[in-house]
Amino acid sequence: MRRRSYLMVLAAAFCIGSSTPHAAATPQLVLRGTYATGLPGDSAEVISIRHTDAIAAITNTAGSVDVLDLSDPDNPNLIVRVDIDSTTGTPNSVAVHPVHDYFLVVTGKAGVVGTVFAYSLFDGELLASAAVGIQPDAVVISPNGQYAVVANEAEGAGLNNNGGAGSLSIIDLSGFNGRGEDDDLVVTPVSLPSLAGVAGVSSGRTDDIARLPIDNSPGTLEPENIAFSHNSRYAFITLQENNAIIQLDVRTREVRVVGAGKTTHAADLINGGGYAPVQTLTAFREPDGIAVDETGRFFVTADEGDTRDGAAASGPRGGRTVSVFDARTGAFIADTGRQIDDAAADPDVAAYPDSRSERGGSEPEGIDLVSYRGVTLAAVALERANAIALVDVSDPTSPEVVTVTPLVGHIGPESVKFFRRGPRLFVASGNEVSGTVTVLEVVF
């Protein structure tokens, strides 16, 4: 009975129509500005942007966070580089507060309880810190600034060591403005139940590091990415290796879960020889990035894939798709099928990574949503194609990839965020491998 009180398996398909017409013109992405960290690889991974003034922060796994001014999208500027306490691991994720002048950053490594820090946004002063769960991988602040949620991934820490139980942490920010001498970060841990037996979760999979079966018990749960509903009540969290999405009520701490299921579509599954989507891919979606529609009707996931069918096994993984789910029921609505790889392989784009066909193709990773000029758009970081896709989800039952734009000279886009300057709409991309941020404008 106790388990049923906080684990509600969501089912029952729900079809969402759209009353919003598509725009007459097709949106395109135009490069406007770039910022280079100048640091070694893996130095621009996760980006967070405050919408009121386009102040951004990006994590550098070298051990710092760069705070940027994007108010002039053509000329991104460094405000301050903040050295992060690395006692419990490297910076894995960052979140800029929507009102107050501070950011949160989480540090962690496999098998170790991690830390959340608050730093002053403009001078990098350490304001507060607190312990969270094992290996925190993501932190996101609610739109109203009252809560933050941390996804504690707890990856395998070595062969036959699952790294501990994955979990969530809720941080009450209602009394924390970053200015008081006695300010504390109040953290509430949220344990996760076993997902064994939940429809649509992963099965027959093996953790890449520990080489242990993913049985969806707490020790093999790996929360990955987070998105808040626009009313700040719910956080939606992907569990990539478990092929699941959790909905967390930050007030009641109630947890609901849905399995992401499998996708079936044509794909290129053979390395080399050019793009030839003549095989059939049937695979767990394994969502990474997630974003919630501002109306609260649906959420979208970027289905990168990660796990293997067996120890040291290769082979196709991940959905290679953007998927749409009903936010109220968790029911799957639609996905993009082969569209992302098709668009990346278009001769005018020439971004498809043929050497990754047997793995995850273009590998959708980060994702964000916005409504603009009568259209609801998702921006998607294609990690292996080194490109950004725009997907029109104005009709959630029929998501359409409208463009793929290569990031020439920029490698490994990991995260994307929309932001506005006046009437103009931009996308910023954190490019992990090249250590750069690119700013592109959405132009109709």
C-alpha positions in Angstrom: 0.0 0.0 0.0 2.8 2.4 0.8 4.4 1.9 -2.6 1.1 2.6 -4.4 0.9 6.0 -2.5 3.9 7.4 -4.3 4.3 5.3 -7.4 1.5 5.8 -9.9 2.1 4.2 -13.3 0.7 6.4 -15.9 -1.2 4.9 -18.8 -4.2 5.6 -21.2 -3.4 7.3 -24.4 -4.5 10.9 -24.7 -4.5 12.7 -28.1 -3.8 16.5 -28.0 -4.9 18.6 -30.9 -3.5 22.0 -31.7 -5.5 25.2 -32.2 -2.3 27.1 -33.0 -1.7 27.5 -36.8 1.8 27.0 -38.2 3.7 30.0 -39.3 3.6 30.8 -43.0 7.4 30.8 -43.3 9.9 28.2 -42.2 12.2 29.2 -39.3 15.9 29.1 -39.9 18.9 29.5 -37.6 21.5 32.2 -38.3 24.8 32.3 -36.4 25.2 35.6 -34.6 27.9 35.2 -32.0 30.4 32.9 -30.3 32.2 32.6 -27.0 35.3 30.5 -26.4 36.3 29.4 -22.9 39.9 28.8 -24.0 40.0 25.8 -21.7 40.7 22.2 -22.4 38.1 19.9 -23.8 34.7 19.3 -22.0 34.6 22.9 -21.0 31.2 24.2 -22.1 28.8 21.6 -21.2 25.6 22.9 -19.5 24.2 26.4 -20.1 21.6 28.3 -18.1 20.2 31.7 -19.1 18.2 34.3 -17.1 15.5 35.6 -19.5 15.2 39.1 -18.1 18.7 40.2 -19.0 20.3 37.3 -20.9 22.9 36.6 -18.2 24.1 33.1 -18.7 26.3 30.6 -16.9 28.1 27.6 -18.3 29.8 24.7 -16.6 33.4 23.9 -17.3 34.4 20.4 -16.1 37.9 21.8 -15.7 36.6 23.2 -12.5 34.9 26.5 -13.1 31.7 28.3 -14.2 31.8 31.1 -16.7 29.2 33.8 -16.2 28.4 35.5 -19.6 26.6 38.6 -20.8 24.5 37.6 -23.9 22.5 40.9 -24.0 24.3 41.6 -27.3 23.9 38.3 -29.0 26.5 39.2 -31.6 29.2 39.7 -28.9 28.9 37.4 -25.9 31.2 38.6 -23.1 32.7 37.0 -20.0 31.6 38.7 -16.8 33.5 36.5 -14.4 35.1 33.0 -14.2 34.2 31.4 -10.9 36.5 28.6 -9.6 34.3 25.9 -8.1 35.1 23.9 -5.0 36.0 20.5 -6.4 36.1 18.5 -3.2 33.2 16.3 -4.1 33.8 16.3 -7.9 33.7 18.5 -11.0 30.9 21.0 -11.8 28.2 19.0 -13.6 25.3 21.4 -14.0 24.4 25.1 -13.3 21.3 27.1 -12.9 20.9 30.9 -12.8 18.3 32.2 -10.4 15.5 34.0 -12.3 15.3 36.9 -9.9 18.2 37.0 -7.5 21.8 37.5 -8.4 23.2 34.1 -7.7 23.6 30.7 -9.5 23.5 27.2 -8.2 26.1 24.6 -9.3 26.3 20.9 -8.4 29.5 19.0 -8.2 29.9 15.2 -8.1 31.5 12.0 -9.2 30.6 8.4 -9.2 30.0 6.8 -5.8 30.4 10.0 -3.9 27.7 12.2 -2.2 27.8 15.5 -4.1 27.3 19.2 -3.2 25.2 22.1 -4.3 26.8 25.5 -4.1 25.4 29.0 -4.4 27.7 31.6 -5.8 27.2 35.4 -6.4 26.5 35.9 -10.1 28.7 38.9 -10.7 31.7 38.5 -8.4 31.7 34.7 -7.8 31.6 34.9 -4.0 30.6 31.6 -2.3 27.3 32.2 -0.5 26.3 28.7 0.7 26.6 25.0 0.2 24.9 21.8 1.2 25.1 18.0 0.5 22.7 16.4 -1.9 22.7 12.9 -3.3 25.2 10.7 -5.0 26.8 12.2 -8.1 24.4 15.0 -8.9 24.2 15.5 -12.6 21.6 18.2 -13.1 20.2 21.2 -11.2 17.2 23.4 -12.4 15.5 26.3 -10.6 11.7 26.7 -11.0 10.4 29.6 -13.0 9.1 31.4 -9.9 12.5 30.9 -8.2 11.0 29.1 -5.1 12.5 25.7 -5.6 15.4 23.9 -7.2 15.6 20.2 -8.0 18.7 18.1 -8.3 19.0 14.8 -10.2 21.5 12.6 -8.5 22.6 10.1 -11.2 24.7 7.7 -9.1 26.3 6.0 -12.1 28.3 2.9 -11.8 31.5 3.5 -9.9 33.5 0.6 -11.3 33.1 -3.0 -12.5 30.3 -4.7 -10.5 29.8 -1.5 -8.4 26.5 0.2 -9.3 27.5 3.4 -7.5 24.6 3.6 -5.1 21.0 4.6 -5.3 19.9 7.3 -7.7 17.7 10.0 -6.1 16.3 13.5 -6.3 16.9 16.5 -4.0 14.5 19.4 -3.5 16.0 22.7 -2.4 13.7 25.3 -0.8 14.9 28.7 -2.1 12.0 30.7 -0.8 14.1 32.2 2.0 17.4 32.3 0.2 18.2 35.5 -1.7 22.0 35.3 -1.7 22.4 38.4 0.5 21.8 37.3 4.1 24.7 36.3 6.3 22.7 33.4 7.7 21.3 32.1 4.5 21.2 28.3 4.2 20.3 26.0 1.4 17.6 23.8 2.8 17.7 20.4 1.0 15.1 17.7 1.2 16.1 14.2 -0.2 13.6 12.3 -2.3 14.3 8.5 -2.5 13.1 6.7 -5.6 11.1 3.4 -5.5 11.9 0.4 -7.7 10.6 0.8 -11.2 10.7 -3.0 -11.8 7.6 -4.1 -13.6 6.6 -0.6 -14.8 5.5 -0.8 -18.4 7.8 0.7 -21.0 11.0 0.9 -18.8 14.3 -0.6 -20.0 14.9 -4.4 -19.9 17.7 -6.6 -21.0 20.2 -3.8 -20.7 23.6 -3.6 -19.0 25.2 -0.6 -17.3 28.2 0.5 -19.4 30.4 1.1 -16.4 29.5 -1.5 -13.8 28.5 -4.1 -16.4 25.6 -5.0 -14.2 22.0 -5.6 -15.4 19.8 -2.6 -15.2 17.0 -4.1 -13.1 15.4 -0.7 -12.3 15.9 -1.2 -8.6 17.0 2.0 -6.8 20.6 1.0 -7.2 20.3 1.1 -11.0 18.2 4.2 -11.3 20.0 7.1 -12.9 18.1 10.5 -13.0 19.6 12.6 -15.8 17.9 15.8 -16.8 15.2 18.1 -15.4 12.5 20.5 -16.7 10.0 22.4 -14.6 6.4 23.1 -15.6 5.7 26.8 -16.1 3.6 27.0 -13.0 6.6 25.7 -11.0 4.6 22.9 -9.4 6.1 19.9 -11.1 9.5 18.9 -12.2 9.9 16.3 -15.0 13.0 14.2 -14.8 14.4 11.8 -17.3 16.0 8.5 -16.3 18.0 7.8 -19.5 19.4 4.3 -18.7 16.0 3.3 -17.3 14.0 4.6 -20.2 11.6 6.5 -17.9 10.3 9.9 -17.0 9.4 10.9 -13.4 7.0 13.7 -12.5 7.8 15.2 -9.1 5.4 17.4 -7.2 7.8 19.7 -5.4 5.2 20.6 -2.7 4.0 17.1 -1.8 7.1 15.2 -2.9 4.8 12.8 -4.7 6.6 10.8 -7.4 4.9 9.5 -10.5 6.6 7.5 -13.3 6.0 6.5 -16.9 8.1 4.2 -19.1 9.2 5.9 -22.3 8.6 2.7 -24.4 10.2 2.0 -27.8 10.3 3.7 -31.1 10.3 1.9 -34.4 11.4 3.6 -37.6 13.7 3.3 -40.6 17.3 4.1 -39.9 20.9 3.8 -41.1 22.4 1.1 -38.8 25.6 0.4 -40.8 28.8 2.6 -40.4 30.2 4.0 -43.7 28.9 3.9 -47.2 26.8 7.0 -46.9 23.4 7.6 -45.3 21.1 4.7 -46.2 18.1 4.4 -43.9 17.0 1.0 -45.1 17.1 -0.9 -41.9 14.4 -0.9 -39.2 15.4 0.4 -35.8 13.3 -0.8 -32.8 14.9 0.6 -29.7 14.2 2.0 -26.2 14.0 5.8 -26.5 16.4 6.4 -23.6 15.6 10.1 -23.2 18.2 12.6 -22.1 17.1 16.2 -22.4 13.5 17.2 -21.5 11.4 20.4 -21.8 7.8 21.2 -20.9 5.3 23.2 -23.1 4.3 26.5 -21.5 0.7 25.5 -21.6 1.4 22.4 -19.5 -0.2 20.2 -22.2 2.8 18.1 -23.1 6.5 17.6 -22.7 9.2 16.6 -25.2 12.3 14.5 -24.8 15.6 14.2 -26.8 16.1 10.5 -27.2 19.9 10.1 -27.2 20.3 6.5 -25.9 23.2 5.3 -23.8 23.1 1.7 -22.6 24.1 -1.5 -24.2 22.3 -4.8 -24.7 25.2 -6.6 -22.8 28.6 -6.1 -21.3 30.9 -4.5 -23.8 28.3 -4.9 -26.5 28.0 -2.5 -29.4 25.0 -2.1 -31.6 22.2 0.4 -32.1 21.0 2.4 -29.1 18.6 5.2 -28.4 15.6 6.5 -30.3 17.4 9.1 -32.4 14.1 11.0 -32.0 12.3 13.8 -30.3 9.3 12.3 -28.5 6.1 14.0 -27.3 4.2 12.9 -24.2 1.0 14.1 -22.6 2.1 16.0 -19.4 -1.1 15.1 -17.5 -1.2 11.3 -18.2 2.4 10.6 -19.3 1.0 8.9 -22.4 3.2 8.8 -25.5 1.8 11.0 -28.3 4.3 10.9 -31.2 7.9 11.1 -32.2 10.0 12.4 -35.1 10.9 8.9 -36.4 13.8 9.1 -39.0 13.4 12.9 -39.6 16.4 14.1 -37.6 18.9 11.9 -39.3 17.2 12.6 -42.7 17.6 16.3 -42.2 21.2 16.0 -41.0 22.1 13.9 -44.0 20.5 16.3 -46.5 23.3 17.3 -49.0 22.8 21.0 -48.3 23.4 20.2 -44.6 25.9 17.3 -44.7 26.0 16.9 -41.0 25.1 13.3 -40.5 27.8 11.3 -38.7 28.0 8.2 -40.8 30.6 6.7 -38.5 28.0 6.7 -35.7 25.3 4.9 -37.7 25.8 1.7 -35.8 25.5 3.5 -32.5 23.2 6.5 -32.1 23.2 8.4 -35.3 23.0 12.2 -34.8 22.3 11.6 -31.0 19.7 14.2 -29.8 20.9 15.4 -26.4 19.7 18.7 -25.0 16.3 20.2 -25.8 14.3 23.4 -25.1 10.9 24.6 -26.0 9.4 28.0 -26.9 6.3 29.5 -28.4 7.1 32.3 -30.9 5.1 33.9 -33.7 2.3 31.4 -33.5 4.6 28.3 -33.5 5.8 26.0 -30.8 9.5 25.2 -31.5 11.9 22.7 -29.9 15.6 23.4 -30.3 17.7 20.2 -30.1 21.4 19.7 -29.7 22.6 17.0 -32.0 25.8 15.9 -30.2 27.4 13.8 -32.9 26.1 15.7 -35.9 27.6 18.9 -34.3 24.4 20.7 -35.3 21.2 22.2 -33.9 17.8 21.1 -35.1 14.5 23.0 -34.9 11.4 20.9 -34.5 7.9 22.3 -34.9 5.7 20.8 -32.3 2.7 23.2 -32.7 0.7 20.0 -33.4 2.1 17.6 -30.8 0.6 14.6 -32.7 2.8 15.4 -35.7 6.2 16.9 -34.7 8.1 18.1 -37.8 11.8 18.7 -38.1 12.0 22.0 -40.0 15.8 22.6 -40.1 19.2 21.3 -39.1 22.0 23.9 -38.8 25.6 22.7 -38.6 27.8 24.4 -36.0 30.8 24.8 -38.2 34.0 24.7 -36.1 32.1 23.9 -32.9 32.0 20.3 -31.6 29.7 18.4 -29.3 26.6 20.5 -28.6 25.4 19.3 -25.2 22.8 21.8 -24.1 20.6 24.4 -25.7 18.5 27.3 -24.4 16.1 29.8 -26.0 16.2 33.4 -25.0 14.7 36.7 -26.3 16.1 40.1 -26.8 13.2 42.4 -27.5 11.1 40.8 -30.3 14.0 38.6 -31.5 14.5 35.0 -30.5 17.8 33.3 -30.0 19.3 29.9 -29.2 22.5 29.4 -27.2 24.3 26.2 -27.4 27.0 24.9 -25.0 29.4 22.9 -27.1 31.3 20.5 -24.8 34.2 19.3 -26.9 35.2 22.6 -28.5 34.7 24.5 -25.2 32.5 27.2 -27.0 29.1 28.8 -26.8 27.3 29.6 -30.0 24.4 32.1 -30.3 22.0 31.7 -33.2 18.9 33.7 -34.1 15.6 32.1 -35.1 14.7 33.9 -38.4 11.5 33.5 -40.3 
